[in-house]
Amino acid sequence: MKFSTVVLSAAAIAASVSSRPLLRRDVNASLVPEFGVQSGVNPDGTGNCDGINGPDGKPILIPCACPPNRDEFIQLLNENVNAGFVVNNPSVGISFPEDGSQASQLARLNAATVTLQNIHGPGKGCPQAATTFGAQAKAIQAGQSLAPASASAAPPPASSSAAPAPSQSSGASAGGVDESLVPDFGVAQGASPDGTGNCKGLNNINIPCACPPDRAAFIASLNENVAAGHAVHNPTVAVSFPTGQSKADQQARIGALLVTLQNIDGPGKGCPAVSTVYGQLQQQINALPN
C-alpha cells in the first residue's frame, strides 16, 4: 500500500509538471539591430520607396511598407525565437544568444534578417535592402562589434511630392489585359537561395525567394487592378493599361505592372522592382522622345 501511494504521488507530480506552460523568453530589445532605413522614403506613387544604396550608388527600390514597425517586428522575432524556428517558414532554424562573441552577434543578426524576410509567409516579407543588416553582418565578420545602425545610414526624407500615377483608364473597366503586352519578369524566382528566405534578383541584389510571383497569378491581379482603375490592394494608386505604342501608353503600362508587383499582397506589400527588369524597362521608356 505504501509503495502504491508513492507511485501515485510521483505520477501526480509528473502530470503537474507536464501541464505547466513552457516559459517564454522575450529577446533583449537593445540587442535587436536597428533597421538603419526609414519606411516611406521618396515614394514614387506606385508603392515603391528608397532603400539602401545599391552597387551603383543609387537607392534600391523597396516596398514603401518596409522596413516594418519596429515593435511589431520585435514581437514576431520573439515568437520565432521562442519557437526555435521562423514561425512563417518552419524549415529555417533560429536562435538569439545574448553574449558578445562574434558568433552570437551573427546569430542575432541572422535571426533579425530571417524574421524580416518571412514576415508574411515563406519568403514573403521585406528585402534585406530595406535595412542595413547586410552591412552590419560584414562589419561583424570583419571583427567590429555590432552597434545600432547610424541614423545617417537611412536615406534622407523626401522633400518633394511623389509623381502622380496615371489617372486615366482607357477601356480598363472590363480588365482583359493583352498578355502579349506584359513583358517577362526577366528574373527567375528562387535563384541562389541562402536558406533564410533570401534569393538573388536583378544585379545579384537580395530579394524574397517568393519573388517574382507566379506569372499567371500576377496577370490575374493586373486584370483586377485594370478593371478597377486602381490598385485593388492600394486604392489610392490609379492604374490604366492602354494598348497603344505611344510613349505615354508605354509609360502607363509599365507603371501598372510595377504597381501590381509592389502591392500584390497589400498596400506596399509585394515584390520589389529589382525582382524584375521592369525598372530598367521604365528607364528606357522614359528616355524615348516625346
N, C-alpha and C positions, 0 to 999 in steps of 0.2 A: 504494500500500500504506500509506504514512504517513497519507494522507487517510482511508482506511477505518478505520485504527486510532483516529484522533481521533474519528470519528463513533461508533465503538463505545464509546469511553470516555465521551463525552457522554451516550450513551443509558444507560450503566450508572449514571452519576451521577443522571440524571433518575429512573430506576427506584428508586434507593436513596432519594431524597428523597420520592418519592410513596408509598413503602411505610412511611414513618415515621408513627406515630400522631400525630394532632393534639394539640397541647398543651392541657391543661385548666387553667383558671384558677378557683380557688375564690374566692368573694367574701370580702371582709374582714368577718368576723362582727361586728366592732364597728360597722359601718355598717348592719347589719340592724336596723331599728327594733324596739323591744320591743313585745310584744303589748299590754301595759297592762291585760290582763284575765286572770284565772286560770280555768282549766278546772275544772268540777265545783263551782261556787259555787251554794249554795242549791238542790240537786237536789229536784225535786218528785216523784220516784219514777217518772216517765214518760219519762225521757231528756232532760228539759228542765232547763236551768240558767240562771243570770242572766248577761247580757252587759252592755254599756254601757247607760247610761240613754237612753231614748227622749225624744221631744219633750215627753211628759207628765211627765218626771222619774222615771218608773218603769223598772226594768231591762227590757231587751228579752230575751225568751226565746231561747236558743240551744241547740244540741245540747251535751250535757254533755261530749262528747269535744273540744269546741272551746274555745279555740284548741288546735292540735296541739302535740306535744312539740317544743320549740324546735330541738333537734339534728336531728330528722327533717325539720323544716321547712327548716332551712338546707341540709340535704343535697339536698332537692328543688329548692330555689332555685338551688343550684349546677348541678344538671342542666339547669334551664331556661336559666340564663344562658349556659352553655356551648353549648347548642343554639341560642340566639338567639331562642327562642320557648318558649311553655309546652308542655312535652312532652305533657301530657294534654289540650291544646287548641291544636293547632299553628297555628291561624289568628291567635292572639294573640302578637304580637311582644314581645320583652323585652330590656332592657339594664340594666346595673348600673354606671354610671360612678362613679368614686370621688372626684371633686373636690367642692368645697363650694359650687358655684354652685346657684342656686335650681332651674334646670332639671335638674341632676344629682340633687339631693335628691328632686325629684318623680319622676324616673325610677326611683330606687331604691325609693321608697315604692310606686310603681305595680307594680314587679316583685314586691315582697313581697305586695301585695294580690292580683294575679292568680295568684300561686302558691298563696296561701291559698284562693282561691275555686275552684281547679281541682285540688285535691289528689287526688281520687279519680276524676276524669274531667272531660269538658267541662261546666263549670257545677256540678260536684259537689265540694263542699268545705265550708269554714266560711264563714258570712256575715261581712261586714265588721264587723257589730255584735259579733263575737267578739274584736275588737281596738279600739284607739284610732287605727287607721290613718287613718280619715276625719278625725278631729280634727287629727291631725298634718299631714295634707295641707292643711287650711285654714290652719293656723298657718304652714306654709311659704309658701303663696300670699300670706299677709299680711306676709311679709318676715322671719319668725322663722327661726332656724336649727333644723334637725332635731336633736332630742335624745332620748335614751331616754325612753320614757313613764314618768311618775311612778308609783310603786307605789300611790299613793293613788288613781290613776285606776281601779284594779280594784275591783270591789265587795267589801266585806268578807266574809270567810269566814262561812258559815252556822254558827250556834251551836245550832240546833235540828235535829232529825232530819227527814227528808223524810216527807211524809204517805204512808201506805201506799196502794198501788194496790188496786183491788177484788180480793178474793181468791176470790170465789165465781163459778162459771161455770154459768149456767143454760142447759142444752141446748147447750153450746158444743162438746161433744166431736165433733160432726159438722160444725162450721162452719155453712155455709148461711146467711150473714147476709142479712137482708132489705134489699135495696139501697135501698128507699124510706125506710129509717131512717138512711141515710147522707147527711147534708147535703152540698150542693155546697161546694167549696172556697171559693168567693166571691172568689178571686183568680185572674187569668189568668197562665199560665206565659209567660215571655219578654216581659213588659211593660217597655218602655223600656230595652232593653239598652244598656250603656255600652261594650260591646266588650271587657270584661275578665272576663266571666262573671257580672257583677252585673246584676240586674234589679230592678224595683220590686215590693214586696209590700204588705201592709196599711199604710195611712197613709204610703205612699211610702218605707217602710223597705227598705233594700237586702237582697235575698235571692239565693241562687244561681239562675241562669236556668233550671236544670232543675227548679225547684220552682214550684208543687206538682207532684207526679208525675202520670203518666197515671192517670185515674180507674179504668180497668179493672184496671191493674196494682196500684193501691192497694187496691181491693176484694179482689183475689186475695190480697194479702198480709194483709189484715184477716181474711179467711176462714181462712188458715193459722194466724194467731195465736189466733183464737177457738177453732178446733178443738183447738189445743194447750193452751189455757187460760193461755197466757203469750205474751209477745213472742218469736217464734222466734229473732230476732236478738239478744235481750236477755232470756234465760230467767228472770232474777230478777224481772222485772216481770210480774205477773199481769194477765190480760185476760179480760173477760167482755162479752157483748153481749145483755143481756136485752131483750125486746121490749115490756115494759110501759111505761106512761106515768107511773109514779111518779117523784118527784124522784130517788130512789136509782137507778132504772133508767136515767134520762136521764143522770145523772152517770157511771154505769158505761159507757154507750155513748160519750159524748164523751171519756171517759178512754181507751177502747180506740182511738178514732180518733187521738188525739194521740200515744199510744204507738206506734201503727203508723207514723204520719207521721215521727216523730222517730228511729225505729230501722229504717227501711226498707232501709238498706244495711249495717247492723251496729249494735253497741251504741253508742247515742248518735250514730250517723251516719245522718242523714236530712235532712229539711227542717224548718226552724224553724216554730214555731206561727204566726208572722206571715206565712207563705206561704199562710195560710188565714184564715177568720173563726172557726175553732174555739175560739180562746182567748176571743173575745167571747161565743160561744155558751155556753161553760163558765161564764163570769161570770154570764150571765143565768140559767142553770140553778141555779147555786149560790145565787142571790138568791131563788129560789122558796120559798114557805113549806113547812115540813116536813109 
